[in-house]
Structure formats: structure tokens, C-alpha cells
Amino acid sequence: MRFAVQDSASYVGSILKEELKQANIQLNGTIKLKNKPPNTHKPCKVLAQSFSAPLHDLLHLMFKTSDNLIADTIFRIIFH
């Protein structure tokens, strides 16, 4: 199933809770959800990074196959 995630922080939080439960790891406390790192003067450490294809390639594929997932994701990035 392919779908666009509306609230990525909540989605990742729910997956993390479920994975901890399946691994029999007890969570005492809460998971804090933030879409952006806190505004501090300390540099943040990059834990993971991902890159997509160039925009023109995505648009070509989107128009060729009428892919609503790509269209929705591009729209959210442009108008965020």
C-alpha cells in the first residue's frame, strides 16, 4: 500500500512504540514528537539522510503514470 503520511512525527512515534512493544522493551515515559530540531546554537548531529530523484524526473514520472502519491508529496513540499 502506498500513501502520503499526513503527520510524519505522529506516524513515526506510533511505529516506534509498536516496535518497542514487539521487542519486549518497556517504555517508561513518553516519546516527544517534534517536526523540527529545537532552536539551539549547538549543531545537530545528522542520524540519517535520504535524497529523492531530481524534481524534473519526478514530474515526468508523475505525469506519465498519473501518480497521485508523487503529486501529493510535491504539493506538500512546495506549499509547506
C-alpha positions in Angstrom: 0.0 0.0 0.0 1.3 3.4 -0.9 0.1 6.6 0.9 1.2 10.0 1.9 1.8 10.4 5.6 -0.1 13.5 6.9 1.7 13.8 10.2 5.1 12.2 10.0 6.1 12.8 13.6 3.0 11.0 15.0 3.4 8.3 12.4 7.0 7.6 13.4 6.1 7.8 17.1 3.4 5.1 16.7 5.7 2.8 14.7 8.4 3.3 17.4 6.0 2.4 20.2 4.9 -0.7 18.4 8.4 -1.8 17.6 9.5 -1.4 21.2 6.4 -3.4 22.3 7.2 -6.2 19.9 10.8 -6.3 21.1 9.6 -6.6 24.7 11.1 -3.2 25.6 9.1 -1.3 28.3 8.8 2.4 27.7 8.6 4.4 30.9 7.6 7.9 30.0 6.6 9.5 26.7 8.0 9.9 23.2 8.4 13.6 22.4 7.4 14.4 18.8 8.9 17.3 17.0 9.0 18.1 13.3 12.0 20.4 13.7 15.0 20.3 16.0 15.0 22.8 18.9 16.3 26.3 18.2 19.8 26.0 19.8 23.2 27.2 19.0 24.6 23.7 19.1 24.9 21.9 15.7 22.6 18.9 15.3 24.0 15.5 14.5 22.6 14.0 11.3 21.4 10.5 12.0 20.1 9.6 8.6 19.7 11.3 5.2 17.8 10.4 2.1 17.6 12.0 -1.3 14.9 11.7 -4.0 15.3 11.8 -7.7 15.5 15.3 -9.3 12.2 17.2 -9.5 12.1 17.0 -13.3 12.3 13.2 -13.1 9.6 13.0 -10.5 7.3 15.3 -12.6 7.9 13.3 -15.7 7.0 10.1 -13.9 4.0 11.7 -12.2 2.5 12.9 -15.5 3.3 9.7 -17.4 1.8 7.4 -14.8 -0.7 9.8 -13.2 0.8 9.1 -9.7 -1.1 10.9 -7.0 1.4 10.0 -4.3 4.1 11.9 -6.0 1.7 14.8 -6.8 0.6 15.0 -3.1 4.2 14.9 -1.8 5.4 17.6 -4.2 2.4 19.8 -3.4 3.1 19.5 0.4 6.8 20.3 -0.1 6.1 23.3 -2.3 3.3 24.8 -0.1 4.6 23.9 3.3 
